[in-house]
Amino acid sequence: MWLRLVSTTTRIERRLASNLKREFGSTLPRFDLLAQLDRAPEGLRMTELADRLLVTGGNVTWLVTSLVRDDLVSRTRATHDGRAVVVRLTPRGQTHFTDMARAHEAWVSELLSALSASDRKVLTTHLATLKQRVSLLEDTP
């Protein structure tokens, strides 16, 4: 079961990555970072982005630098802490992400259409239970 979960996730990610590259010249990590910023219109500190994306600060810095260069995000100093950097979507970034998100949703829907609505609901419930169990174990020393 574990191998089936991993291989299915990997295949889905490959398909989505291929579609993002072909249609938008983008990558999954860039999409994921833009998605986090879309959920936080006030912006996020670099450390918050790293935590949410489950990556290192160096990875976030590299991604943000690339996205700034493409005018999709902006970096500013935090108002109350001049050492911290806040990242926000630019208007161009918001439009670009909205277009990618619509396409991404359609691709995911197409991939999951092999399952009936009731099967998707059951699978979602089981995965939520598993996620909760794993989360509890993470908090145990």
N, CA and C of each residue as an Amber inpcrd file, in Angstrom:
protein
   423
   0.8280000  -1.1810000   0.0000000   0.0000000   0.0000000   0.0000000
   0.8770000   1.2510000   0.0000000   1.9220000   1.2440000   0.8460000
   2.8190000   2.3860000   0.9150000   3.4440000   2.6680000  -0.4520000
   3.9460000   1.6260000  -1.1090000   4.5590000   1.8090000  -2.4280000
   3.5500000   2.3200000  -3.4550000   2.3170000   1.8620000  -3.3590000
   1.2760000   2.3230000  -4.2690000   0.9880000   3.8100000  -4.0470000
   0.9360000   4.2400000  -2.7820000   0.7320000   5.6590000  -2.4760000
   1.8630000   6.5160000  -3.0450000   3.0840000   6.0840000  -2.7990000
   4.2410000   6.8450000  -3.2620000   4.2960000   6.8850000  -4.7870000
   4.1090000   5.7430000  -5.4230000   4.2120000   5.7190000  -6.8850000
   3.0880000   6.5190000  -7.5380000   1.8960000   6.4810000  -6.9610000
   0.7890000   7.2570000  -7.5130000   1.0370000   8.7530000  -7.3510000
   1.4900000   9.1450000  -6.1780000   1.8110000  10.5560000  -5.9390000
   2.8990000  11.0350000  -6.8960000   3.9220000  10.2200000  -7.0580000
   5.0230000  10.5770000  -7.9490000   4.5350000  10.7540000  -9.3850000
   3.6850000   9.8470000  -9.8430000   3.1780000   9.9360000 -11.2140000
   2.2930000  11.1760000 -11.3990000   1.4730000  11.4730000 -10.4070000
   0.6250000  12.6680000 -10.4830000   1.4940000  13.9220000 -10.5060000
   2.4910000  13.9790000  -9.6280000   3.3800000  15.1400000  -9.5930000
   4.1240000  15.3100000 -10.9130000   4.5810000  14.2160000 -11.4900000
   5.2750000  14.3020000 -12.7850000   4.3700000  14.8750000 -13.8660000
   3.1140000  14.3980000 -13.8910000   2.1700000  14.8900000 -14.8920000
   1.9020000  16.3850000 -14.7000000   1.6570000  16.7800000 -13.4420000
   1.3940000  18.1870000 -13.1580000   2.6090000  19.0500000 -13.4870000
   3.7960000  18.5690000 -13.1330000   5.0210000  19.3110000 -13.4320000
   5.2040000  19.4730000 -14.9340000   4.9410000  18.4180000 -15.6770000
   5.0580000  18.4720000 -17.1290000   4.0670000  19.4690000 -17.7210000
   2.8400000  19.4400000 -17.2370000   1.8200000  20.3730000 -17.7290000
   2.1820000  21.8200000 -17.3900000   2.6530000  22.0670000 -16.1700000
   3.0430000  23.4260000 -15.7800000   4.1920000  23.9330000 -16.6420000
   5.1600000  23.0580000 -16.9050000   6.3050000  23.4420000 -17.7350000
   5.8500000  23.7740000 -19.1580000   5.0200000  22.8940000 -19.7200000
   4.5700000  23.0640000 -21.0960000   3.6620000  24.2960000 -21.2500000
   2.7090000  24.4480000 -20.3570000   1.6980000  25.5040000 -20.5060000
   2.1350000  26.8680000 -19.9700000   2.9810000  26.8650000 -18.9270000
   3.3090000  28.1230000 -18.2560000   4.8010000  28.3740000 -18.0810000
   5.6290000  27.4260000 -18.5200000   7.0650000  27.5860000 -18.3310000
   7.4410000  27.6420000 -16.8550000   6.6910000  26.9260000 -16.0320000
   6.8800000  26.9860000 -14.5820000   7.1750000  25.6020000 -14.0140000
   7.4160000  25.5730000 -12.7110000   7.6950000  24.3240000 -12.0050000
   6.7220000  24.1780000 -10.8390000   6.6180000  22.9720000 -10.2980000
   5.7690000  22.7490000  -9.1220000   6.2220000  23.5690000  -7.9150000
   7.5240000  23.6600000  -7.6210000   7.9240000  24.4910000  -6.4780000
   7.5160000  25.9650000  -6.6390000   7.6470000  26.4990000  -7.8500000
   7.2080000  27.8900000  -8.0790000   5.6960000  27.9980000  -7.8840000
   4.9500000  27.0450000  -8.4230000   3.4970000  27.0400000  -8.2650000
   3.1300000  26.9800000  -6.7840000   3.7780000  26.0980000  -6.0360000
   3.4730000  25.9430000  -4.6150000   3.7610000  27.2260000  -3.8340000
   4.8700000  27.8830000  -4.1370000   5.1920000  29.1340000  -3.4550000
   4.1620000  30.2080000  -3.7790000   3.7970000  30.3350000  -5.0400000
   2.7820000  31.3110000  -5.4290000   1.4430000  31.0000000  -4.7690000
   1.1180000  29.7190000  -4.6210000  -0.1300000  29.3240000  -3.9680000
  -0.1430000  29.7540000  -2.5080000   0.9770000  29.6170000  -1.8290000
   1.0550000  30.0670000  -0.4350000   0.8420000  31.5750000  -0.3400000
   1.4360000  32.3240000  -1.2590000   1.2760000  33.7810000  -1.2440000
  -0.1430000  34.1860000  -1.6200000  -0.7790000  33.4170000  -2.4840000
  -2.1670000  33.7040000  -2.8510000  -3.0760000  33.5900000  -1.6270000
  -2.7450000  32.6900000  -0.7220000  -3.5430000  32.4930000   0.4980000
  -3.2350000  33.5410000   1.5720000  -2.2080000  34.3520000   1.3350000
  -1.7860000  35.3530000   2.3230000  -1.5620000  36.6950000   1.6270000
  -2.6370000  37.3970000   1.3110000  -2.5060000  38.6600000   0.5630000
  -1.6120000  39.6940000   1.2530000  -1.5080000  39.6180000   2.5910000
  -0.6500000  40.5510000   3.3270000   0.8240000  40.1830000   3.1930000
   1.0990000  39.0340000   2.5940000   2.4590000  38.5750000   2.3900000
   2.9020000  37.6370000   3.4960000   4.0250000  37.0050000   3.2670000
   4.6070000  36.0720000   4.2310000   6.0960000  36.3580000   4.3640000
   6.5990000  36.1720000   5.5690000   8.0420000  36.2650000   5.7830000
   8.6990000  35.0480000   5.1400000   9.9500000  35.2020000   4.8120000
  10.6870000  34.1100000   4.1740000  10.6610000  32.8520000   5.0500000
  10.7960000  33.0140000   6.3580000  10.7820000  31.8520000   7.2470000
   9.4200000  31.1710000   7.2480000   8.3440000  31.9600000   7.1560000
   7.0030000  31.3760000   7.0870000   6.8300000  30.5810000   5.8010000
   7.3380000  31.1240000   4.7070000   7.2710000  30.4040000   3.4320000
   8.0080000  29.0720000   3.5260000   9.1950000  29.0900000   4.0910000
   9.9750000  27.8550000   4.2220000   9.2160000  26.8350000   5.0600000
   8.6270000  27.2870000   6.1650000   7.8600000  26.3750000   7.0240000
   6.6570000  25.7910000   6.2880000   5.9340000  26.6300000   5.5880000
   4.7310000  26.1690000   4.8810000   5.0590000  25.2300000   3.7280000
   6.1850000  25.4700000   3.0790000   6.5750000  24.6450000   1.9360000
   7.3970000  23.4210000   2.3470000   7.7580000  23.3570000   3.6230000
   8.5650000  22.2490000   4.1540000   9.9110000  22.1430000   3.4380000
  10.5310000  23.3060000   3.2080000  11.8500000  23.3540000   2.5640000
  12.7690000  24.2480000   3.3890000  14.0220000  24.3080000   2.9900000
  14.9930000  25.1440000   3.6980000  14.8610000  26.6020000   3.2860000
  15.4020000  27.4610000   4.1130000  15.4230000  28.8860000   3.7920000
  16.1670000  29.1640000   2.4940000  17.2360000  28.4040000   2.2490000
  18.0010000  28.5790000   1.0110000  17.1630000  28.2900000  -0.2250000
  16.3390000  27.2450000  -0.1520000  15.4610000  26.9380000  -1.2880000
  14.4720000  28.0610000  -1.5330000  13.9100000  28.6100000  -0.4630000
  12.9480000  29.7080000  -0.5970000  13.6350000  30.9380000  -1.1780000
  14.8310000  31.2350000  -0.6940000  15.5610000  32.4010000  -1.2070000
  15.7960000  32.2680000  -2.7070000  16.2090000  31.0940000  -3.1370000
  16.4700000  30.8600000  -4.5580000  15.1880000  31.0330000  -5.3800000
  14.0790000  30.4330000  -4.9000000  12.8010000  30.5460000  -5.6090000
  12.3160000  31.9860000  -5.6620000  12.3630000  32.6680000  -4.5250000
  11.8840000  34.0480000  -4.4660000  12.7120000  34.9400000  -5.3820000
  14.0140000  34.7750000  -5.3910000  14.8730000  35.5710000  -6.2720000
  14.4650000  35.3860000  -7.7280000  14.1840000  34.1560000  -8.1150000
  13.7450000  33.8610000  -9.4740000  12.3920000  34.5160000  -9.7750000
  11.4780000  34.4510000  -8.8210000  10.1440000  35.0220000  -9.0160000
  10.1720000  36.5470000  -9.0100000  11.0670000  37.1520000  -8.2370000
  11.2410000  38.6110000  -8.2630000  11.7420000  39.0270000  -9.6360000
  12.7120000  38.3020000 -10.1500000  13.2820000  38.5940000 -11.4740000
  12.1950000  38.5550000 -12.5530000  11.2100000  37.6580000 -12.3820000
  10.1180000  37.5400000 -13.3520000   8.9360000  38.4580000 -13.0320000
   9.1000000  39.3270000 -12.0300000   8.0690000  40.2760000 -11.6000000
   6.7750000  39.5870000 -11.1690000   6.9020000  38.4180000 -10.5430000
   5.7280000  37.7090000 -10.0390000   5.5390000  37.9130000  -8.5350000
   6.6290000  38.2240000  -7.8300000   6.5510000  38.5500000  -6.4030000
   7.4450000  39.7500000  -6.1190000   7.1780000  40.3700000  -4.9580000
   8.0320000  41.4650000  -4.5000000   8.5530000  41.1280000  -3.1070000
   9.6980000  41.7000000  -2.7770000  10.2970000  41.5510000  -1.4440000
  10.3860000  42.9290000  -0.8160000   9.9240000  43.0370000   0.4280000
  10.0550000  44.2830000   1.1760000  10.4670000  43.9670000   2.6070000
  11.0340000  44.9380000   3.2740000  11.3960000  44.7720000   4.6780000
  10.1270000  44.8240000   5.5180000  10.0620000  43.9990000   6.5360000
   8.9170000  43.9870000   7.4460000   8.8600000  45.3140000   8.1950000
   7.6560000  45.8080000   8.4250000   7.4560000  47.0980000   9.0680000
   8.0510000  47.1410000  10.4700000   7.7970000  46.1190000  11.2640000
   8.2140000  46.1230000  12.6610000   9.5460000  45.4450000  12.9140000
  10.1170000  44.8290000  11.9040000  11.3960000  44.1510000  12.0530000
  12.1600000  44.2800000  10.7470000  13.0360000  45.2480000  10.6920000
  13.7710000  45.5360000   9.4660000  14.6610000  44.4120000   8.9950000
  14.8980000  43.4160000   9.8590000  15.7230000  42.2740000   9.4540000
  14.9240000  41.2720000   8.6280000  13.6120000  41.2510000   8.8450000
  12.7540000  40.2710000   8.1670000  12.3120000  40.7920000   6.8010000
  12.1670000  39.8600000   5.8750000  11.7180000  40.1780000   4.5200000
  10.3320000  39.5780000   4.3200000   9.4280000  40.4010000   3.7830000
   8.0670000  39.9520000   3.4860000   7.9360000  39.8220000   1.9760000
   7.3720000  38.7100000   1.5450000   7.1870000  38.4350000   0.1140000
   5.6930000  38.4990000  -0.1930000   5.3420000  39.1690000  -1.2950000
   3.9520000  39.3020000  -1.7340000   3.8620000  39.0660000  -3.2320000
   2.6880000  38.6400000  -3.6670000   2.4310000  38.5580000  -5.1010000
   2.3460000  39.9640000  -5.6880000   2.9110000  40.1520000  -6.8580000
   2.6940000  41.3940000  -7.6030000   1.3770000  41.2470000  -8.3620000
   0.8390000  42.3260000  -8.8990000  -0.3640000  42.1690000  -9.7330000
  -0.1540000  41.1820000 -10.8860000   1.0060000  41.2400000 -11.5030000
   1.3230000  40.2880000 -12.5760000   1.3670000  38.8600000 -12.0250000
   1.9460000  38.7020000 -10.8370000   2.0240000  37.3910000 -10.1970000
   0.6510000  36.8440000  -9.8530000  -0.2460000  37.7260000  -9.4050000
  -1.6020000  37.2880000  -9.0620000  -2.3280000  36.7780000 -10.3030000
  -2.2100000  37.5090000 -11.3920000  -2.8430000  37.0910000 -12.6540000
  -2.2470000  35.7730000 -13.1440000  -0.9300000  35.6830000 -13.1050000
  -0.2420000  34.4700000 -13.5580000  -0.6580000  33.2760000 -12.7110000
  -0.6830000  33.4590000 -11.3860000  -1.0610000  32.3550000 -10.5190000
  -2.5140000  31.9450000 -10.7360000  -3.4000000  32.9000000 -10.8890000
  -4.8170000  32.5820000 -11.1170000  -4.9760000  31.7150000 -12.3600000
  -4.2710000  32.0570000 -13.4260000  -4.3230000  31.2580000 -14.6580000
  -3.7720000  29.8370000 -14.4130000  -2.6520000  29.7570000 -13.7150000
  -2.0640000  28.4420000 -13.4340000  -2.9740000  27.6220000 -12.5230000
  -3.5630000  28.2580000 -11.5180000  -4.4160000  27.5350000 -10.5640000
  -5.6420000  26.9420000 -11.2530000  -6.2340000  27.6980000 -12.1740000
  -7.3880000  27.1670000 -12.9160000  -6.9950000  25.9320000 -13.7210000
  -5.8710000  26.0260000 -14.4170000  -5.4000000  24.8890000 -15.2190000
  -5.0440000  23.7150000 -14.3060000  -4.3570000  23.9710000 -13.2090000
  -3.9520000  22.9410000 -12.2580000  -5.1760000  22.2040000 -11.7230000
  -6.2000000  22.9460000 -11.3580000  -7.4260000  22.3300000 -10.8480000
  -8.0610000  21.4150000 -11.8960000  -8.0810000  21.8630000 -13.1430000
  -8.6470000  21.0380000 -14.2170000  -7.8220000  19.7650000 -14.4220000
  -6.4980000  19.8870000 -14.3600000  -5.6390000  18.7140000 -14.5420000
  -5.8430000  17.7050000 -13.4240000  -5.9190000  18.1960000 -12.1820000
  -6.1220000  17.3040000 -11.0420000  -7.4860000  16.6360000 -11.1480000
  -8.5000000  17.4020000 -11.5010000  -9.8440000  16.8280000 -11.6550000
  -9.8450000  15.7250000 -12.7030000  -9.1560000  15.9780000 -13.8080000
  -9.0740000  14.9670000 -14.8690000  -8.3790000  13.7010000 -14.3650000
  -7.2750000  13.8770000 -13.6420000  -6.5420000  12.7170000 -13.1320000
  -7.3650000  11.9190000 -12.1330000  -8.1470000  12.6050000 -11.3040000
  -8.9360000  11.9210000 -10.2790000 -10.2850000  11.4310000 -10.7930000
 -10.6130000  11.7610000 -12.0280000 -11.9140000  11.3650000 -12.5750000
 -12.0480000   9.8580000 -12.7580000 -10.9450000   9.1320000 -12.6560000
 -11.0060000   7.6670000 -12.7410000 -11.7390000   7.0770000 -11.5360000
 -11.8640000   7.8660000 -10.4660000 -12.5850000   7.4290000  -9.2640000
 -13.9720000   8.0560000  -9.2440000 -14.9430000   7.3050000  -8.7880000
 -16.2930000   7.8570000  -8.6330000 -16.2830000   8.8780000  -7.4970000
 -17.3120000   9.6860000  -7.4300000 -17.4190000  10.6870000  -6.3690000
 -17.3990000  10.0220000  -4.9860000 -18.1040000   8.9040000  -4.8540000
 -18.1210000   8.2240000  -3.5490000 -16.7490000   7.6330000  -3.2210000
 -16.0430000   7.0970000  -4.2230000 -14.6940000   6.5760000  -3.9830000
 -13.7410000   7.7000000  -3.5660000 -13.8610000   8.8750000  -4.1940000
 -13.0160000  10.0160000  -3.8240000 -13.2930000  10.4480000  -2.3880000
 -14.5680000  10.4130000  -2.0020000 -14.9310000  10.7960000  -0.6380000
 -14.3450000   9.8070000   0.3720000 -14.4720000   8.5240000   0.1010000
 -13.9220000   7.4950000   0.9900000 -12.4030000   7.6240000   1.0820000
 -11.7460000   7.7900000  -0.0560000 -10.2920000   7.9230000  -0.0690000
  -9.8630000   9.1580000   0.7230000 -10.5490000  10.2540000   0.5360000
 -10.2380000  11.4830000   1.2670000 -10.3710000  11.2730000   2.7690000
 -11.4100000  10.5840000   3.1820000 -11.6220000  10.3010000   4.6080000
 -10.4940000   9.4430000   5.1620000 -10.1230000   8.3980000   4.4420000
  -9.0500000   7.5140000   4.9000000  -7.7040000   8.2380000   4.9570000
  -7.4360000   9.0620000   3.9570000  -6.1750000   9.8050000   3.9570000
  -6.1370000  10.8280000   5.0940000  -7.2670000  11.4410000   5.4140000
  -7.3250000  12.3790000   6.5410000  -7.0400000  11.6620000   7.8540000
  -7.5860000  10.4620000   8.0080000  -7.3280000   9.6670000   9.2050000
  -5.8510000   9.3240000   9.3120000  -5.2630000   8.9050000   8.2130000
  -3.8460000   8.5600000   8.1920000  -2.9880000   9.7850000   8.5000000
  -3.3250000  10.9130000   7.9060000  -2.5760000  12.1520000   8.1460000
  -2.6350000  12.5380000   9.6240000  -3.7990000  12.4240000  10.2190000
  -3.9610000  12.7530000  11.6330000  -3.0830000  11.8400000  12.4950000
  -3.0780000  10.5630000  12.1820000  -2.2770000   9.5920000  12.9430000
  -0.7910000   9.9170000  12.8280000  -0.3400000  10.1960000  11.6340000
   1.0740000  10.5280000  11.4250000   1.4170000  11.8220000  12.1440000
   0.5290000  12.7950000  12.1140000   0.7630000  14.0650000  12.8120000
   0.9140000  13.8540000  14.3070000   0.0760000  12.9880000  14.8720000
   0.1780000  12.6870000  16.3020000   1.5260000  12.0560000  16.6320000
   1.9900000  11.1730000  15.7690000   3.2680000  10.5070000  15.9930000
   4.4430000  11.4800000  15.8730000   4.3080000  12.4970000  15.0130000
   5.3670000  13.4980000  14.8690000   5.5690000  14.2650000  16.1600000
   4.4930000  14.4680000  16.9140000   4.5610000  15.2370000  18.1520000
   5.0210000  14.4010000  19.3450000   5.1850000  13.1000000  19.1230000
   5.6130000  12.2140000  20.2030000   7.1370000  12.0580000  20.1580000
   7.7980000  12.3020000  21.3130000   9.2650000  12.1730000  21.3180000
   9.7400000  10.7500000  21.1570000
